[in-house]
Amino acid sequence: MNVLVINCGSSSLKYQLINMANEEVLAVGLAERIAIDGSRIKHETIGKEKVVIEQPMKNHKDAIEMVLAAIVNEEYGAIKDMSEISAVGHRVVHGGEKFSGSVLITDEVKKVLEECSDLAPLHNPPNLMGINACQEILPNVPMVGVFDTAFHQTMPKSSYLYALPYELYEKYGIRRYGFHGTSHKYVSQRAAEILGKNIEDLKIVTCHLGNGASVAAVDGGKSIDTTMGFTPLEGLMMGTRCGDIDPAILPFLMEKEGLDAAGLSDLMNKKSGILGLTGISSDFRDIEDAAAAGDERAILGLETYCKKIKKYIGAYMAEMGGLDAIVFTAGIGENGAEIRRDICKGMEALGIEIDEEKNNVRGKERIVSTDNSKVKILLVPTNEELMIARDTVALVK
């Protein structure tokens, strides 16, 4: 059974074709600059040379048509015919409170996703574009929606409610939803497998550290708290997002800087974070290079970033009443050895001891804690596409 996994952004589309009989990736690629000059697809069928296909794409339907053409191409494709695609799994960022798990996509489901677009205006509309385009091109192929928010629907009310008038939650759904759920779910399950333990018996903190970043408390395989909230802005300092700040700063800035709501949102989402604090870049590799060269603001930025993550690890350890494992994943979590080291440094009194030699690794599954560490520290590359494909197979079957 071959599953096509689709992850649509506003101007991009990532995809993988996976043979679920053995969970082998057959093809992988990226359509970029959709509806922008210079649009192209970077495609690779495993075992064959990578190709770049430059062709105008005026919308997501054009992009999906090009993706499917690449997948069945005689020279560099992975399958002979589109009939070999048994199902399509779509990453959807926001499912609100409606979905606590993945679902087969129906007209009613799409209506709910449209309603949730107010909560994720940058993500849900392109997710829906991808769904509609696939349904038009592959009308008889079942489609499944896998939600970033679903894994966090197990959070108790005491974790997800804000201290605002309760009627605002009832009227508008203002609450903490959490994101990166597919990643947090995958790496926590994989960590349990690596440790040879039953996940129901483990208390795990998962750290998804990329340009967008979040930490989750996973108790017995269920998310009980997470750093991202009503939107992906809350929580950790990120590449361009500010994370947690005093809410009184917002009206202060609106008055002093003459900002409207859109300008304020742009400032917090696109001009803040490590970029705003250092004035250098939103790419942590650039910040690490600048810090190594002695740039004081780069050094300060990294210290601030690691301190925030350390604070949440300690908070979630207290919330769960203990901790068995910390898992690092995503671009920075998988490749930033120095950042992993600095987050864990100074936490020895809590039973958290990182082994610098074991930690000197990039992008590979590994336990990086010392043999004596009471809390195991793991590096687990995330695999959201495989998680989406597994959920798709389970629902279609």
N, C-alpha and C positions, 0 to 999 in steps of 0.2 A: 504494500500500500504506500503510494507516494503522496506526501503532503507538501503543498506549497505554502510557505510561511511568508506573510506580507507585513511589512512595517512601514506605514506611510507617514512622512512628514509633510510640511507645507510645500516644499519644493524638491523633495527627495523620496525615494522608495527603496528600502532594503529588502532583500528577499533571499530565501534558501529553499531548495528542493531537497527533501529528506525521504529516504527509503525507510519506512518505519518497521520493516521486517527485521532490520538489524541496526536501525538508527544511524545509518550511514548518510552523510551529506553528499548529494549527487552534484549540486550546483549552488553557487552563491554569487550574489552580485549587488550592485547599487546603481539605481537610476538617479541622476542628479541634475539640478538646474531645470526642473520641470517648469514649463511656461516662462523660461528665461533663456536668453541667447546663450548658445554654447551647450545645450543639453546633450547628455550622452549616457550610455550605460557601460559600466565596467562589469564584465561577466567572466566567470570562471567555472567551467565544468571540471570537477576533480579528476586529475590525471591528464588534463589537456592544458594547452597554453591559454593564458588569460587574453581576453580580447576587449578592445574599447570600441564601442559602436556610437559614432557621432551622428545624431539625427534629431531634428526638431521634435519636441514634445509639447504640444499646446496645453495638455491637461493630464490628469492621472490615468485616464482611459488610454491615451496614446502610450503612456509609460508602461502600463500593464501589457498592452499589445506587443510592445517591443520586448518586454521581459519574456513573454511566452514564445515569441518568435526566436529569441536567443536560446531558450531551453530546448526547442525542438529542431534547431538548425542542424543540418546534416553534418557540417564540418566541426562545429564547436559546441553542439548541444548535448544534453544529457539523456533525453528520451526521444523516441521516434515520433510520438503523436500526443496531442493534448489529452486524449482519452486516458492516458496513463496517469493523469493527475486525479487522485481519488477524492481529495478534499483540500480546502484552503483555510488556513488558520490566520486570523487577523489580530495583530496587536491593537488594542484600544486602550487609550490612556485612562479615561474616566467613565466609570459605570455608576457613579453616585451610590446610593444605598440600595438600588434595585437589584444588583447582582453580587452575590457572594461567591460566585464561581463562574467558570466559562459557560457559554450558552451557544446553541445553534442560532444563527442569525435569521430572524423573521422580520416582517414589516413592523411588528410591534416592538421588537428589540431596536430596530433602527429609529423608531420614533422616540424611544427613551434616550438613545444616544444623541439625537438632536436636542432634546431637552437638557442634556448634560453639557452641551456645548458652551453654555454660559459659565460653567465651572472650569472648563478647559478650552478656551477659545483658540489657543494656538495648536491644539492637538486633535481634539475630536473631529472638527470639520475635515481635515485631510484623511483621518482614519475612515470616516464615512465615504469620502470620495473613492478611496481604495476599495471599500466593500461594494459600492454601487458599480464601479467599473468592472470588478471581477464577476459580479452577478450578471452583468450585461454580456460579457464575453464568454463566461462559462455558466450558462443559465441552469444546467442540470447537475452542477457540482455542489455538494453541501459546503456551507460556509460556517465557520465558528469564530466567535469573538472571545478573545482572552484579555482580561482587564488588568491594568496595572493596580487598580484599587481593590480588586477582589480579595487578595490574600489578607488585606488589613481589615476586612469586614468582621473579623473575630475579635477586634479590640472592644473592651468593655466601654460603656458610656463614660465612665470616669476618666478614660484615656482620650476619648475623642471629642467630648463636649468642651466648648469654650465658655468662660464665665461672662457670657452676654445674656441679655434677657432670653429666656427659654423659648419664647414665641418666635424669635428670629430663626432658631433652629427648625421649629415647626413650619414656618412660612417659607423659608429659603434654603433649608438644608445646610445652614452654616455650621460646620463641624470639621474635625480633622478626618481626612479620608486616607492620606498616605499614598505613596506612589512607589515605583520600582518593585511592586509586589511580586511580579513573575521572577525577578532576579533574586529577591530575598527568599522566596520559596525554594527555588532551585538550589541555591548555595547552602541553605540550612539542611535540606535533605541530603545533599551530596556530602556535607561535612559529617553528618551522622553515619553515612556509609563508610567514609574514610576512617572514622574512629571506631567502626565496628560496633556501634551502639544503636539502640532503638531510639528514634527521635522523640518518642513520647516521654523518654526519661531524661531529656537534655534541656538545659537552659542555654540559649545561644544568643549572642549579639552579632548581627550581620551588618557589615559596613560596605555599602555600595558607594564607592568613591570614584566618580567620574567628573565630567564638567558639571553635571547635575549630581547631587550626592544626598544620600539619606542613610540613617542608621535605624535598625529595627530590633526590638526585643522579641525573640521567638521562644516561647515557653511550651514545651511539649509538642512542637511542630506547628503551633499557632502564633500568629502575630498578636501581641497584646499591647504594643505601643510602637510608635515610629515618629521620626523627626519631621517629615513633611506633613503639611496640614490640609487646610481647605484648598490650597493650591500647592504647586511644587516650589513655592518661594520660601516657605517656613523652614526652620531648622538650621542646618549647617551653612556656613559660608561656602559658596560654590564659585564656579568660574566667573560668572557675571552677576549672580544673585546674592543679595545681602544676607539671607537667612534671618535668624531671630534679631529683632531690634525693638527698642521701646516704641510702642505704637504712638506715643505722644510726639515722636519725631515727625510723623507724617503731616499733621496740620501745621506744625512749626515750619517745615520745609515748603509747604504750599504757600504759606504767607511770605516767608523770607525770599524764596526763589521765584515766586509768581507761577507756581506749577498748577496745572489742572490734574484731574485724576489720571488721564492718559500719560501726561508727562511724568507724574510720580511713579506710575507703573513701569514706564520705560527706564527711569533712574534705578529702581530697585531690581528690575529683572535683567537689564542689559548693560548697566554701567557701574555696577557695584561688585561685591565679592572680591576675589583675589585681584581682578582687574582694577577695580576702584581703589582698593587699599594700597596697591603697589604702584599703579600707574604704568605698569609694564605690559602685561598681557593677561589673557584669560587662560592661557595654556600653562599648566603647572610645570612643565619641563622648562619653559622659559624662566619661570620664577626660581626654580632650583638652580639653573645656570647663573642667574643674577645673584642669588644668595651666596653661591660658591665664590663669586667674584667680589663679595663683600658689600653688596647693595643692602643698605640698612632697612629699607622698606620691604624688600623681598624677604629678608630674614624675619622681619616682623610679621609679614603676611603668612609665612609658613608656620611660625610659632602660634599665631592666632588660630589658624586652621586646625592644627593638631590639638590645641587646647580644647577647642569646641568639641571635637570628636571624643577626646578623652573624658570630658565632662559627661557626655551622653552615655558612654560605656559604663561609667561609674553609677550614673542614675539608673540605668536599666538593670545593672547588677543588683542594686538595692531594691528596685521594684519587683524583680523576680525572686528575691531572697537567695541569691547565689548565681553562680555562672560556671558553666562547664567549658564553653568555647567561644572564641572571637573569630569571625570569618571576614577576611578582606577580599573584595572583588571589584570588578569594573576597572576602567583604564588606569586610574591612579592606584587603586587598591591592589591591582594585579602587578603593576610595574614599578611602583614607588617604594623601593626598599627603605630609603631613608625616612620617608613619611611614616611607613609602618613602624619603623624603629622608634621614631620620636613620639608617636601616639602611645606606644606601650611603655616607653621609658618612664620610670618613676612610679610604676604601678605594681612593683614587686610586693608591697605590703598586702595587696589584694590577691596575691597568688598568680600574677601575670608576669611572666618572664620570657622575653624574646631572645632567641639565639641568633646573634649577628651573623654567624657563618651560614646557618641554615636559611636565614632571611635574605641572603645575597642571591636572589633568584627573581626572574621576571616571567610572569604568565604561565607558571606551571603549578599543578596541584602539589602542595607540600605542607607538612606540619612544620612551622618555623619557631615554635616555642622550645625552651630547654626541656631536657628530659625530666627535670624536677618541677617544672611549672604546673601548678594545680589547675590552672586554666589553659586549655590547649589553644594555640593560635594557629590558624590555618589560612593559607592562600588558596582560593578556589576560583578559577576563571568562570565567569558566569556563562550561561548558555540559555538565554531567554527563548531563542528560536526552537530549541529542542523541547523546552517546557511547553511552548505553544503547540508544537506538533503533537506532543503526548496528549494534551488536553483535547486536541482536535480529534485524534484517533478514538479516544475514550467516548466522546460524544457521538461521533459518527457511527461507531459500532453499536 
